[in-house]
């Protein structure tokens, strides 16, 4: 179950913090001035690894939905970012729902937002580090048969994740860890959600395409692993085989299009 939390305030920042972490973030602006190890960096967001008195954390700062929106090249994205509720607090809520439902995830210890004098927002999410390797690292090191078993395990657990009403925001191998009990641990949950019934099935397929895409890129020499993934995922669904084949073909089509965009075939003409 999630740990107790309290309302958080520090200068212009507002949000939630775990009760045991209040002292760590007593002066957030001062804490942010200390540089950390940059893990991911884009104009619109950055992820850092930081050491604290309570352990290692990952800090994600978000300044815009997209780089284009930040630079004024996508006004719709920019306006959406200004008007939408805090992504940090959305991550906080969905992560606690996941934990309460018995799933494992990177637990937020702080989620906060501030707005500048013009009302433009910045979101901040700090999560406790997960000590287990990502599926990307695990599968990259596995032999064919061992990897097949892990892919099947991931498919079954993702199916249960979906059946519980959750959809991951970016369901790729480096955003999922495998703990010592053989359970999936979900990272990067600021876009994870509970979609409505009309969008649920499409969201499931999107997760399957994301997982399949990253699996193909991780182990292109093991294309049969993706067949195992589909077979195990759909085995627990009460759907006729014809529907399963149709949906698998649709996911494969989306996956192939994405791979083609990422690795276009160059013309053989001089």
C-alpha positions in Angstrom: 0.0 0.0 0.0 1.1 3.6 -0.6 2.9 5.4 2.2 1.1 8.3 4.0 1.4 11.7 2.2 0.8 15.3 3.0 0.1 18.6 1.1 3.4 20.1 -0.1 4.3 23.8 -0.3 7.6 25.4 -0.9 7.9 28.9 -2.4 5.8 28.7 -5.6 5.6 24.9 -5.6 2.4 23.2 -4.7 1.7 19.4 -4.6 2.0 16.3 -2.5 4.9 14.7 -0.7 5.4 11.5 1.3 5.4 12.4 5.0 8.8 10.8 5.5 10.3 13.0 2.8 9.2 16.4 4.0 12.6 17.3 5.4 14.4 16.4 2.1 12.4 18.8 0.1 11.9 21.5 2.8 13.5 24.1 0.4 12.9 22.8 -3.1 14.5 25.6 -5.1 17.7 25.2 -3.1 17.7 21.4 -3.6 17.2 21.8 -7.4 20.2 24.1 -7.6 22.5 21.1 -6.8 23.3 19.4 -10.1 22.5 15.7 -10.5 23.4 13.1 -13.0 21.4 13.8 -16.2 19.9 10.6 -17.6 17.5 12.0 -20.2 17.5 15.5 -21.6 15.3 17.3 -24.1 14.3 20.9 -24.3 10.8 20.1 -22.9 11.9 17.7 -20.1 14.8 16.3 -18.2 15.4 13.4 -16.0 18.2 13.4 -13.3 19.4 10.8 -10.9 20.0 12.2 -7.4 21.2 11.0 -4.1 19.4 12.0 -0.9 19.5 11.2 2.8 16.5 8.9 2.1 18.0 7.1 -0.8 18.5 7.5 -4.6 15.7 9.2 -6.5 14.9 10.1 -10.1 13.8 13.7 -10.8 11.7 14.5 -13.8 11.1 18.2 -14.7 8.6 19.0 -17.5 8.5 22.4 -19.1 6.2 21.6 -22.0 4.3 18.7 -23.7 6.7 18.8 -26.6 9.9 20.6 -27.7 7.9 22.2 -30.6 5.3 23.5 -28.1 8.1 25.0 -25.9 9.6 26.8 -28.9 6.3 28.2 -30.2 6.2 25.9 -33.3 3.1 24.0 -32.0 0.6 26.4 -30.5 -2.0 23.7 -29.8 0.5 21.8 -27.7 1.6 24.9 -25.9 -2.0 25.9 -25.1 -2.8 22.4 -24.0 0.1 22.4 -21.6 -0.9 25.8 -20.1 -4.5 24.7 -19.6 -4.2 21.1 -18.6 -4.0 19.9 -14.9 -0.7 19.0 -13.4 1.0 16.0 -15.0 3.0 15.5 -11.9 -0.1 15.2 -9.7 -1.7 12.9 -12.2 1.4 10.7 -12.0 1.1 10.8 -8.2 -2.5 9.7 -8.2 -2.2 6.9 -10.8 0.9 5.5 -9.1 -0.9 5.3 -5.8 -3.8 3.6 -7.5 -1.4 1.1 -9.0 0.2 0.4 -5.6 -3.3 0.1 -4.0 -4.4 -2.4 -6.7 -1.4 -4.6 -6.0 0.8 -3.6 -8.9 4.4 -2.4 -8.6 5.7 0.9 -9.8 8.3 3.5 -9.2 6.7 5.3 -6.2 6.6 9.1 -6.3 7.9 10.7 -3.2 7.1 14.3 -4.4 4.9 15.7 -7.1 4.6 19.4 -7.5 3.8 22.2 -9.9 4.6 25.9 -10.0 3.5 28.7 -12.4 5.5 31.7 -13.3 4.2 35.3 -13.1 2.5 34.8 -16.5 0.8 31.6 -15.4 3.1 29.2 -17.4 3.5 25.9 -15.5 6.4 23.6 -14.7 5.9 20.1 -13.3 8.2 18.2 -11.1 8.0 14.4 -10.3 10.5 12.7 -7.9 10.3 8.9 -7.7 12.3 6.5 -5.5 14.8 4.5 -7.5 13.9 0.9 -8.4 16.7 -1.5 -7.6 15.9 -4.0 -10.4 17.0 -4.2 -14.0 14.8 -3.1 -16.9 13.3 -5.7 -19.2 15.5 -4.2 -21.9 18.6 -5.1 -19.9 17.3 -8.5 -18.9 16.2 -9.6 -22.4 19.3 -8.2 -24.1 21.4 -10.7 -22.0 19.2 -13.7 -22.3 19.5 -16.8 -24.5 16.7 -17.6 -26.9 14.8 -20.1 -24.6 15.2 -18.1 -21.4 14.1 -14.9 -23.1 11.0 -16.6 -24.5 9.9 -17.5 -20.9 10.4 -13.9 -19.7 8.4 -12.5 -22.7 5.6 -14.9 -21.9 5.6 -13.8 -18.3 5.5 -10.1 -19.3 2.6 -10.8 -21.6 0.5 -12.4 -18.9 1.2 -9.7 -16.4 0.5 -6.9 -18.9 -2.8 -8.6 -19.7 -3.7 -8.5 -16.0 -2.6 -4.9 -15.8 -5.0 -4.1 -18.6 -7.9 -6.1 -17.2 -7.5 -4.0 -14.0 -8.3 -1.0 -16.1 -4.8 0.5 -16.4 -2.9 1.5 -19.5 0.7 2.5 -19.5 1.7 5.8 -21.0 4.8 4.4 -22.8 4.9 0.6 -22.6 8.5 0.0 -23.7 11.1 -2.4 -22.3 13.2 0.3 -20.6 10.1 1.6 -18.8 9.4 -1.8 -17.2 11.6 -3.6 -14.6 11.6 -7.2 -13.4 11.9 -7.6 -9.7 13.3 -10.5 -7.7 9.9 -12.2 -7.4 9.4 -12.2 -11.2 6.9 -9.3 -11.1 6.8 -6.3 -13.5 7.6 -2.9 -12.0 6.2 0.0 -14.1 8.3 3.2 -14.5 7.6 6.6 -16.0 3.9 6.7 -15.2 3.2 10.4 -15.8 1.1 9.4 -18.8 -0.3 6.1 -17.4 -4.0 6.3 -16.9 -7.4 4.6 -16.6 -9.0 5.3 -20.0 -12.8 5.3 -20.4 -14.6 2.2 -21.8 -14.7 3.7 -25.3 -10.9 4.1 -25.5 -9.9 1.1 -23.5 -9.4 -1.4 -26.3 -7.5 1.1 -28.5 -5.3 1.9 -25.6 -4.5 -1.8 -25.0 -3.5 -2.2 -28.7 -1.3 0.9 -28.4 0.6 -0.7 -25.4 1.0 -3.9 -27.3 2.4 -2.1 -30.3 4.8 -0.1 -28.0 6.0 -3.3 -26.3 6.4 -5.1 -29.6 8.3 -2.3 -31.2 10.8 -2.1 -28.4 11.1 -5.9 -28.3 11.9 -6.0 -32.0 14.5 -3.3 -31.6 16.1 -5.0 -28.5 16.3 -8.5 -30.1 15.8 -8.3 -33.8 17.4 -11.7 -34.2 14.5 -13.3 -32.1 11.3 -12.4 -34.1 9.6 -15.5 -32.6 9.6 -13.8 -29.2 6.9 -11.4 -30.4 4.7 -14.3 -31.5 5.1 -15.7 -28.0 4.1 -12.3 -26.6 0.9 -12.2 -28.6 0.0 -15.8 -28.0 0.3 -15.4 -24.2 -1.4 -12.1 -24.0 -4.5 -13.2 -26.1 -4.7 -16.6 -24.4 -6.3 -15.1 -21.4 -8.9 -13.1 -23.4 -12.4 -14.5 -24.1 -12.2 -13.7 -27.8 -12.7 -15.9 -30.8 -9.6 -16.9 -32.8 -10.7 -14.9 -35.8 -10.8 -11.7 -33.7 -7.4 -12.4 -32.2 -5.9 -12.8 -35.6 -7.5 -9.6 -36.8 -6.2 -7.6 -33.9 -2.8 -9.1 -34.0 -2.5 -8.2 -37.7 -3.6 -4.6 -36.9 -0.9 -4.3 -34.2 1.7 -5.8 -36.5 0.8 -3.3 -39.2 1.2 -0.4 -36.8 4.5 -1.9 -35.5 5.9 -2.4 -39.1 5.0 1.2 -40.0 6.8 2.5 -37.0 9.9 0.4 -37.7 9.9 1.6 -41.3 9.8 5.2 -40.1 12.6 4.6 -37.7 14.7 2.6 -40.2 13.7 3.6 -43.7 14.9 1.5 -46.7 17.3 3.5 -48.7 17.1 3.5 -52.4 19.5 1.3 -54.3 19.7 3.8 -57.2 22.8 6.0 -57.3 
